[in-house]
Amino acid sequence: MRAVLLTGYGDVGKLELQDVPEPVAGPGELKVRMLSSSVNPVDWKLRSGAYRQRTPLELPVILGRDASGEVVAVGEGSRGLQVGAKVIGLVDHAFAEYVVASENAWAELPAELDPVDAGALPLVVLTGAQLIEEAVRPRPGEVVLVTGAVGSVGRAAVFAARERGAEVIAAVRAQQREEAAKLKVDVVALDDATELQRLPRLDAIADTVGGDALAKLIPKVKPGGTIGSVLGEPAGARERGLAVRAHFTHPDSKRLAALARAAAEKRLAIPIARRMPLAEIRAAQTLAERGAGGKIVVRIG
Ligand SMILES: NC(=O)c1ccc[n+]([C@@H]2O[C@H](COP(=O)([O-])OP(=O)(O)OC[C@H]3O[C@@H](n4cnc5c(N)ncnc54)[C@H](OP(=O)(O)O)[C@@H]3O)[C@@H](O)[C@H]2O)c1
């Protein structure tokens, strides 16, 4: 099969389209013929070596976390999805024509969703939802500020926080205010000091941005409040008596199925900026890294 191999840490020049053997479905696994994947920030963080300490790679390796395609083989003991099912999944090694992953990675694709565009969903929707449900855990009526709220993970976090009945504040760049207003929640510009001063006391922050943007929000969280982040623990938050939880996303078939249904019913939207073929993975990653204003879908099948 054709796959994109990362041959060494570095820039996009280290990504090479090559022929490699097809993976085989083991017990409890499904093999999927890929229709699409998408680019995520973790792809270039792994590629560049920025995550070398945290997640060392055995090179060469096929990167890519998102999968959309059709089941072509079912490993021994798998009970759920059958050959022929259209699925999406949070997997490893997705920039390839075939992917094998545990049953729990996959969810049935709702018929209303475009199967190519659905490749944009798994990692970002699960991350946003798990950030809220596992790290922030808001109660109804609590005020939760979501940083990067018009980013892909941020949109899913806003969705999941509202689903739980939280009062959501979308924290974005000033230039993103208009886009954020479409989410129909309160909006604050992180680069506007006056707006930040006027923020109410927060019960929690669901963070998808990290760094200075998060640091200046920490004093706004009430004593005993919570910070959940997908970018590791922010410095100085625990010392203030806040509950701090760094979240790392994991596969969850049931939750992914429910989020896919929400997308099919247009209750959750993840904008797509471009669709590009697997052969153009270098350009796709370059575009995404510069900021494409939406997901870059990678067409495979
Ligand atoms: N821990 C995990 O398991 C996990 C899983 C998935 C993703 N992540 C991480 O989550 C982060 C978000 O991913 P994503 O796919 O949602 O990316 P994305 O779609 O690019 O969204 C990021 C959003 O944050 C905004 N932003 C960045 N810096 C900002 C700042 N200083 N002030 C205000 N807004 C700022 C961006 O605006 P601009 O476009 O204008 O910069 C964009 O709207 C990434 O760092 C990714 O690596 C972690």
The ligand as an SDF file (V2000), in Angstrom:
LIG
                    3D

 48 52  0  0  0  0  0  0  0  0999 V2000
   -3.5420   16.7390   24.6060 N   0  0  0  0  0  0  0  0  0  0  0  0
   -4.1010   16.1650   23.5640 C   0  0  0  0  0  0  0  0  0  0  0  0
   -4.4120   14.9690   23.5950 O   0  0  0  0  0  0  0  0  0  0  0  0
   -4.3990   16.9880   22.3470 C   0  0  0  0  0  0  0  0  0  0  0  0
   -5.2260   16.4580   21.3460 C   0  0  0  0  0  0  0  0  0  0  0  0
   -5.5290   17.2550   20.2580 C   0  0  0  0  0  0  0  0  0  0  0  0
   -5.0170   18.5440   20.1590 C   0  0  0  0  0  0  0  0  0  0  0  0
   -4.1950   19.0010   21.1300 N   0  0  0  0  0  0  0  0  0  0  0  0
   -3.6360   20.3670   21.0310 C   0  0  0  0  0  0  0  0  0  0  0  0
   -4.7170   21.2840   21.0650 O   0  0  0  0  0  0  0  0  0  0  0  0
   -4.3170   22.4920   20.4200 C   0  0  0  0  0  0  0  0  0  0  0  0
   -5.4480   22.9830   19.5130 C   0  0  0  0  0  0  0  0  0  0  0  0
   -5.6060   22.0750   18.4300 O   0  0  0  0  0  0  0  0  0  0  0  0
   -6.6240   22.4230   17.2500 P   0  0  0  0  0  0  0  0  0  0  0  0
   -6.6150   21.2680   16.3470 O   0  0  0  0  0  0  0  0  0  0  0  0
   -7.8900   22.9400   17.8050 O   0  0  0  0  0  0  0  0  0  0  0  0
   -5.8670   23.6500   16.5530 O   0  0  0  0  0  0  0  0  0  0  0  0
   -6.5360   24.8860   15.7850 P   0  0  0  0  0  0  0  0  0  0  0  0
   -7.7270   24.4220   15.0510 O   0  0  0  0  0  0  0  0  0  0  0  0
   -5.4250   25.5770   15.0720 O   0  0  0  0  0  0  0  0  0  0  0  0
   -7.0670   25.8130   16.9560 O   0  0  0  0  0  0  0  0  0  0  0  0
   -6.2610   26.5900   17.7900 C   0  0  0  0  0  0  0  0  0  0  0  0
   -7.0220   27.8870   18.0480 C   0  0  0  0  0  0  0  0  0  0  0  0
   -6.3650   28.6090   19.0870 O   0  0  0  0  0  0  0  0  0  0  0  0
   -6.1500   29.9410   18.6200 C   0  0  0  0  0  0  0  0  0  0  0  0
   -4.9930   30.5170   19.2930 N   0  0  0  0  0  0  0  0  0  0  0  0
   -3.7050   30.1170   19.2200 C   0  0  0  0  0  0  0  0  0  0  0  0
   -2.9290   30.9220   19.9770 N   0  0  0  0  0  0  0  0  0  0  0  0
   -3.7530   31.8520   20.5200 C   0  0  0  0  0  0  0  0  0  0  0  0
   -3.5430   32.9610   21.3870 C   0  0  0  0  0  0  0  0  0  0  0  0
   -2.3290   33.2770   21.8510 N   0  0  0  0  0  0  0  0  0  0  0  0
   -4.6220   33.7150   21.7210 N   0  0  0  0  0  0  0  0  0  0  0  0
   -5.8550   33.4010   21.2660 C   0  0  0  0  0  0  0  0  0  0  0  0
   -6.1100   32.3670   20.4380 N   0  0  0  0  0  0  0  0  0  0  0  0
   -5.0630   31.6050   20.0780 C   0  0  0  0  0  0  0  0  0  0  0  0
   -5.9480   29.8070   17.1390 C   0  0  0  0  0  0  0  0  0  0  0  0
   -6.1050   31.0230   16.4810 O   0  0  0  0  0  0  0  0  0  0  0  0
   -5.1470   31.3300   15.1970 P   0  0  0  0  0  0  0  0  0  0  0  0
   -5.5640   30.3140   14.1640 O   0  0  0  0  0  0  0  0  0  0  0  0
   -5.4670   32.7320   14.8400 O   0  0  0  0  0  0  0  0  0  0  0  0
   -3.7440   31.1220   15.6860 O   0  0  0  0  0  0  0  0  0  0  0  0
   -7.0450   28.7980   16.8130 C   0  0  0  0  0  0  0  0  0  0  0  0
   -8.3070   29.4210   16.7070 O   0  0  0  0  0  0  0  0  0  0  0  0
   -3.0150   22.1610   19.6750 C   0  0  0  0  0  0  0  0  0  0  0  0
   -1.9280   22.7250   20.3710 O   0  0  0  0  0  0  0  0  0  0  0  0
   -2.9480   20.6480   19.7120 C   0  0  0  0  0  0  0  0  0  0  0  0
   -1.6290   20.1470   19.6570 O   0  0  0  0  0  0  0  0  0  0  0  0
   -3.8750   18.2650   22.2110 C   0  0  0  0  0  0  0  0  0  0  0  0
  1  2  1  0
  2  3  2  0
  2  4  1  0
  4  5  1  0
  4 48  2  0
  5  6  2  0
  6  7  1  0
  7  8  2  0
  8  9  1  0
  8 48  1  0
  9 10  1  0
  9 46  1  0
 10 11  1  0
 11 12  1  0
 11 44  1  0
 12 13  1  0
 13 14  1  0
 14 15  2  0
 14 16  1  0
 14 17  1  0
 17 18  1  0
 18 19  2  0
 18 20  1  0
 18 21  1  0
 21 22  1  0
 22 23  1  0
 23 24  1  0
 23 42  1  0
 24 25  1  0
 25 26  1  0
 25 36  1  0
 26 27  1  0
 26 35  1  0
 27 28  2  0
 28 29  1  0
 29 30  1  0
 29 35  2  0
 30 31  1  0
 30 32  2  0
 32 33  1  0
 33 34  2  0
 34 35  1  0
 36 37  1  0
 36 42  1  0
 37 38  1  0
 38 39  2  0
 38 40  1  0
 38 41  1  0
 42 43  1  0
 44 45  1  0
 44 46  1  0
 46 47  1  0
M  CHG  2   8   1  16  -1
M  END
$$$$
